[in-house]
């Protein structure tokens, strides 16, 4: 399917486009380095061989008059359920345009083509400021609760060094200096950012878990959300398998909590390591024990030597994050659109499981390397 667009046109992604999409991705997000073969194969897998792939719900490309690929918007198909009712959903991600100054309308055309698709609800949890502006020009505002990116610092100097490494890898030579400086700050008593083990949960008991135990906990706890993925175990394992490979963020940690009678009460997974700013992939619990979960999460990450911890919007954790010295900032924005207002209500109330493993952040295209 193709739509004429002035100096170019928008059409569905084809298999022959994959190498060009990988080059565009590398030029846009990875400073124009040589395209790794692993990146080409990965783009093919997640956009064309996704287990929920549907022919009428494909990613879109913008091509010039001579057929050259100049833009792309990735479409991740999703199957949700609203209180048992199947919902066809799609997430938009990895939007990019070659020479946007020469193709100023290409991004907007790609977005409109995505929104015109057959899905019941259109979503994104990774819109940057530019993409957000395009959504808003179509009168589609961001969802504040799911757009609240947050950061909790434990070791400020090491956190600054780790942040610098993302732009300048050679800054890693400063890690020993960062550790020494944080140790001095801690001894002076000036910093109150570190945590005490006494902050851990009282009503529930957390422990390290296997990936299998974490997956079973996710399936169980997700049932409390009225709008949630239509997962079975095999499908959830596919998403977790992709997330597990994101080692540029550190090693994965799986944790679950049990109540006093042995029932599964909470779970979370994050990536981290000594001197790193860790990243929360997913956290699930009942609202009444959200504070216990955040306490255990922070104590565990701090005890593992993380310089800090960050994450995307988890509305059921927001209050507890605020009261535990997390700071909030705009980094990636969440937008949802549907003509069916009933699909938007759980999102507006923060009762939808549509982020992390249920959204886009499982993919290695966000925050991972392919070298």
C-alpha positions as CSV (number, residue, x, y, z in Angstrom):
1,X,0.0,0.0,0.0
2,X,1.4,3.4,-1.0
3,X,0.3,7.0,-0.4
4,X,1.6,9.8,-2.5
5,X,3.3,12.6,-0.5
6,X,4.6,15.4,-2.6
7,X,8.3,14.8,-3.2
8,X,7.9,11.2,-1.9
9,X,5.5,8.6,-0.8
10,X,4.7,6.4,2.2
11,X,4.2,2.7,1.9
12,X,4.4,-0.5,3.9
13,X,7.7,-2.0,4.9
14,X,9.0,-4.8,2.6
15,X,11.7,-7.4,3.3
16,X,13.9,-5.8,0.7
17,X,13.9,-2.5,2.8
18,X,15.5,-4.0,5.9
19,X,19.1,-3.2,5.0
20,X,18.2,0.4,4.2
21,X,16.3,0.7,7.4
22,X,19.3,-0.6,9.4
23,X,21.5,2.0,7.7
24,X,19.1,4.7,8.5
25,X,18.9,3.5,12.1
26,X,22.7,3.5,12.4
27,X,23.0,7.0,10.9
28,X,20.3,8.4,13.1
29,X,20.9,6.7,16.4
30,X,24.4,5.3,16.3
31,X,26.6,8.1,14.8
32,X,26.8,6.6,11.3
33,X,29.1,3.7,12.2
34,X,29.3,0.6,10.0
35,X,26.0,-1.4,10.0
36,X,26.4,-4.6,12.0
37,X,24.9,-7.7,10.5
38,X,23.2,-8.4,13.8
39,X,21.3,-5.1,13.6
40,X,20.0,-6.0,10.1
41,X,18.8,-9.4,11.4
42,X,17.2,-7.9,14.5
43,X,15.2,-5.3,12.6
44,X,13.9,-8.1,10.3
45,X,12.9,-10.2,13.3
46,X,11.1,-7.6,15.4
47,X,9.3,-5.8,12.5
48,X,8.6,-8.7,10.0
49,X,8.9,-11.9,12.0
50,X,7.3,-10.7,15.3
51,X,4.9,-13.5,16.6
52,X,2.0,-11.0,16.5
53,X,2.9,-9.8,13.0
54,X,-0.1,-9.0,10.8
55,X,0.2,-8.2,7.1
56,X,-2.2,-5.2,7.3
57,X,-0.3,-3.8,10.3
58,X,3.2,-3.3,9.0
59,X,5.8,-0.6,9.6
60,X,5.9,2.3,7.2
61,X,8.7,3.7,5.1
62,X,9.0,7.1,3.3
63,X,10.6,6.8,-0.1
64,X,11.8,9.5,-2.5
65,X,10.8,10.0,-6.1
66,X,13.5,7.5,-7.2
67,X,12.4,4.9,-4.7
68,X,15.2,5.5,-2.2
69,X,14.3,5.0,1.4
70,X,14.4,8.3,3.4
71,X,12.2,7.6,6.4
72,X,10.8,5.0,8.7
73,X,8.3,4.4,11.5
74,X,8.4,1.1,13.2
75,X,5.1,-0.6,14.1
76,X,5.0,-3.2,16.9
77,X,1.7,-5.1,16.8
78,X,0.2,-5.9,20.2
79,X,-2.8,-7.9,21.4
80,X,-4.5,-6.5,24.4
81,X,-7.6,-7.3,26.3
82,X,-10.0,-5.0,28.1
83,X,-11.7,-7.0,30.8
84,X,-11.7,-10.1,28.6
85,X,-12.5,-8.3,25.3
86,X,-9.8,-8.7,22.7
87,X,-8.2,-5.4,21.5
88,X,-6.0,-4.9,18.4
89,X,-3.2,-2.5,19.3
90,X,0.0,-1.1,17.7
91,X,2.9,0.8,19.1
92,X,4.9,3.2,17.0
93,X,8.6,3.5,17.6
94,X,12.0,4.2,16.0
95,X,10.7,7.0,13.9
96,X,13.5,8.5,11.8
97,X,14.0,10.6,8.7
98,X,17.0,11.1,6.5
99,X,17.9,14.8,6.1
100,X,14.8,16.0,7.9
101,X,15.6,19.6,6.8
102,X,15.1,18.5,3.2
103,X,12.1,16.3,4.0
104,X,10.4,18.4,6.7
105,X,7.0,16.7,6.3
106,X,8.1,13.1,6.1
107,X,7.8,12.4,9.8
108,X,4.3,13.8,10.0
109,X,3.3,11.7,6.9
110,X,4.7,8.5,8.5
111,X,2.8,9.2,11.7
112,X,-0.5,9.8,9.9
113,X,0.0,6.6,7.9
114,X,0.5,4.7,11.2
115,X,-2.6,6.3,12.8
116,X,-4.7,5.4,9.7
117,X,-4.0,1.7,10.3
118,X,-6.6,-0.9,11.3
119,X,-5.7,-1.1,15.0
120,X,-8.2,-0.3,17.7
121,X,-5.7,1.7,19.7
122,X,-2.5,3.5,18.7
123,X,0.3,3.9,21.2
124,X,3.9,5.0,21.8
125,X,5.9,5.0,24.9
126,X,9.1,6.3,23.3
127,X,8.2,9.6,21.6
128,X,11.0,12.2,21.8
129,X,10.3,15.9,21.9
130,X,10.2,16.1,18.1
131,X,7.8,13.1,17.7
132,X,5.6,14.4,20.5
133,X,5.2,17.7,18.7
134,X,3.9,15.8,15.7
135,X,1.3,13.9,17.8
136,X,0.2,17.1,19.5
137,X,-0.3,18.8,16.1
138,X,-2.9,16.1,15.5
139,X,-4.5,17.1,18.8
140,X,-3.2,14.0,20.5
141,X,-1.7,15.0,23.9
142,X,0.8,13.0,25.9
143,X,-0.4,10.9,28.9
144,X,1.3,12.5,31.9
145,X,1.2,9.5,34.2
146,X,3.0,7.1,31.8
147,X,5.4,9.8,30.6
148,X,6.9,10.4,34.0
149,X,10.5,9.2,33.5
150,X,12.3,9.2,36.9
151,X,15.8,8.9,38.4
152,X,17.0,8.0,41.9
153,X,20.7,8.7,42.5
154,X,22.6,6.8,45.2
155,X,26.2,7.8,44.3
156,X,26.2,11.2,42.6
157,X,29.8,11.3,41.3
158,X,29.7,7.8,39.9
159,X,26.3,8.6,38.3
160,X,27.8,11.7,36.6
161,X,30.6,9.6,35.3
162,X,28.2,6.9,34.0
163,X,26.1,9.6,32.2
164,X,29.3,11.0,30.6
165,X,30.2,7.5,29.3
166,X,27.1,7.4,27.2
167,X,28.3,10.3,25.1
168,X,32.1,9.7,25.5
169,X,33.0,6.0,26.1
170,X,36.5,7.0,27.1
171,X,35.1,8.6,30.3
172,X,35.1,5.1,31.8
173,X,38.7,5.8,33.0
174,X,37.1,8.1,35.5
175,X,35.2,5.3,37.3
176,X,37.8,4.8,40.1
177,X,37.8,8.6,40.7
178,X,34.0,8.5,40.9
179,X,34.0,5.7,43.4
180,X,36.6,7.4,45.6
181,X,34.8,10.7,45.5
182,X,31.5,9.1,46.5
183,X,33.2,7.3,49.4
184,X,34.6,10.6,50.7
185,X,31.1,12.2,50.4
186,X,29.6,9.3,52.2
187,X,32.1,9.5,55.1
188,X,31.5,13.2,55.6
189,X,27.8,12.5,56.1
190,X,26.9,15.2,53.6
191,X,25.0,12.8,51.3
192,X,21.7,11.4,52.4
193,X,21.1,9.5,49.2
194,X,22.2,6.1,50.3
195,X,19.7,3.7,51.8
196,X,19.5,1.5,54.9
197,X,18.6,-2.1,54.7
198,X,16.1,-1.3,57.4
199,X,14.0,0.3,54.7
200,X,13.0,-3.0,53.2
201,X,9.5,-4.4,53.3
202,X,7.8,-5.7,56.4
203,X,4.5,-7.0,55.1
204,X,5.9,-9.0,52.3
205,X,9.2,-10.8,51.7
206,X,11.3,-10.2,48.6
207,X,13.9,-12.6,47.2
208,X,16.0,-13.1,44.1
209,X,14.1,-15.2,41.5
210,X,14.8,-17.1,38.3
211,X,13.6,-15.7,35.0
212,X,11.0,-18.5,35.0
213,X,9.6,-17.5,38.4
214,X,9.6,-13.8,37.3
215,X,7.6,-14.7,34.2
216,X,5.0,-16.7,36.2
217,X,4.7,-13.7,38.6
218,X,4.1,-11.3,35.7
219,X,1.3,-13.5,34.3
220,X,-0.4,-13.7,37.6
221,X,-0.1,-10.1,38.7
222,X,-1.0,-8.7,35.3
223,X,-4.5,-10.0,35.8
224,X,-5.3,-7.1,38.1
225,X,-5.1,-4.6,35.2
226,X,-8.3,-4.1,33.3
227,X,-6.3,-3.2,30.1
228,X,-3.4,-5.6,29.7
229,X,-1.6,-7.7,27.1
230,X,-3.2,-10.9,25.9
231,X,-0.1,-12.9,26.9
232,X,0.4,-16.6,27.1
233,X,3.6,-18.0,28.5
234,X,5.3,-18.5,25.2
235,X,4.5,-14.9,24.1
236,X,5.7,-13.4,27.4
237,X,8.9,-15.5,27.1
238,X,9.6,-14.0,23.7
239,X,9.4,-10.4,25.1
240,X,11.5,-11.3,28.1
241,X,14.0,-13.1,25.9
242,X,14.6,-9.9,23.9
243,X,14.8,-7.8,27.1
244,X,17.3,-10.2,28.6
245,X,19.8,-9.5,25.9
246,X,20.0,-5.7,26.6
247,X,23.4,-6.1,28.4
248,X,24.5,-2.6,27.5
249,X,22.3,-1.6,30.5
250,X,24.0,-4.1,32.8
251,X,23.0,-7.6,34.1
252,X,19.3,-8.4,34.6
253,X,18.0,-8.9,38.1
254,X,14.7,-10.7,38.7
255,X,12.9,-10.3,42.1
256,X,9.6,-11.5,43.4
257,X,7.8,-11.0,46.7
258,X,5.6,-13.3,48.7
259,X,3.0,-12.5,51.3
260,X,3.0,-14.1,54.7
261,X,0.7,-16.9,53.4
262,X,3.0,-17.6,50.5
263,X,1.0,-15.8,47.7
264,X,2.9,-13.9,45.0
265,X,2.5,-10.2,45.9
266,X,4.9,-8.3,43.7
267,X,7.7,-8.6,41.1
268,X,10.2,-6.4,39.4
269,X,13.1,-6.7,37.0
270,X,15.9,-4.2,36.4
271,X,19.3,-4.0,34.8
272,X,22.3,-2.7,36.6
273,X,25.8,-3.1,38.0
274,X,28.5,-1.5,40.1
275,X,29.0,2.1,39.0
276,X,26.1,2.1,36.5
277,X,22.8,3.9,36.5
278,X,20.5,0.9,36.5
279,X,17.2,0.8,34.5
280,X,13.8,-0.6,35.7
281,X,12.2,-2.8,33.0
282,X,9.0,-3.8,34.8
283,X,7.4,-3.6,38.3
284,X,4.0,-5.1,39.2
285,X,2.2,-5.1,42.6
286,X,-1.0,-4.1,44.3
287,X,-1.1,-0.3,45.1
288,X,-1.1,-1.1,48.8
289,X,2.4,-2.5,48.7
290,X,3.9,-0.2,46.1
291,X,6.0,1.4,48.8
292,X,7.4,-1.9,49.9
293,X,8.4,-2.7,46.3
294,X,10.1,0.7,45.8
295,X,12.0,0.3,49.1
296,X,13.3,-3.2,48.1
297,X,14.1,-2.0,44.6
298,X,16.2,0.9,45.8
299,X,17.9,-1.0,48.6
300,X,18.8,-3.9,46.3
301,X,20.1,-1.6,43.5
302,X,22.1,0.4,46.0
303,X,23.5,-2.7,47.6
304,X,24.6,-4.0,44.2
305,X,26.7,-0.9,43.8
306,X,24.5,0.9,41.3
307,X,25.2,4.7,41.0
308,X,21.5,5.2,40.6
309,X,18.4,3.8,39.1
310,X,16.0,5.2,36.4
311,X,12.8,4.0,34.8
312,X,9.8,5.0,32.7
313,X,6.2,5.6,33.8
314,X,4.7,3.2,36.3
315,X,1.7,5.1,37.6
316,X,1.1,2.7,40.4
317,X,4.6,3.6,41.8
318,X,4.6,7.4,41.2
319,X,3.6,8.4,44.7
320,X,6.1,6.2,46.3
321,X,8.9,7.3,44.0
322,X,8.2,11.0,44.8
323,X,8.4,10.4,48.5
324,X,11.7,8.5,48.2
325,X,13.8,11.3,46.5
326,X,13.3,10.3,42.9
327,X,13.4,13.1,40.4
328,X,11.1,13.2,37.4
329,X,12.1,14.5,33.9
330,X,11.0,14.5,30.3
331,X,12.8,11.9,28.2
332,X,10.4,9.6,26.4
333,X,6.7,10.5,26.2
334,X,3.7,8.2,26.2
335,X,0.8,9.0,23.8
336,X,-2.4,6.9,23.2
337,X,-5.1,7.4,20.6
338,X,-8.4,5.6,20.0
339,X,-11.8,6.4,18.7
340,X,-13.1,4.1,21.4
341,X,-13.1,6.1,24.6
342,X,-13.5,3.0,26.7
343,X,-9.9,1.9,25.7
344,X,-8.5,5.2,26.9
345,X,-10.1,5.3,30.3
346,X,-7.8,2.7,32.0
347,X,-4.8,4.6,30.6
348,X,-6.1,7.9,32.0
349,X,-6.7,6.3,35.4
350,X,-3.2,4.7,35.4
351,X,-4.7,1.2,35.4
352,X,-3.4,-0.1,32.1
353,X,-0.4,-2.4,31.7
354,X,1.0,-0.9,28.5
355,X,4.6,-0.1,29.3
356,X,7.9,-2.0,29.7
357,X,7.4,-5.6,28.6
358,X,3.8,-4.7,27.6
359,X,5.0,-1.7,25.5
360,X,8.2,-1.1,23.5
361,X,11.0,-1.0,26.0
362,X,11.7,-4.8,25.7
363,X,13.3,-4.2,22.3
364,X,17.1,-4.0,21.9
365,X,16.6,-1.0,19.6
366,X,16.2,1.0,22.8
367,X,19.3,1.2,24.8
368,X,21.4,-1.7,23.4
369,X,24.4,-2.2,21.1
370,X,24.8,-4.5,18.2
371,X,28.6,-4.5,17.8
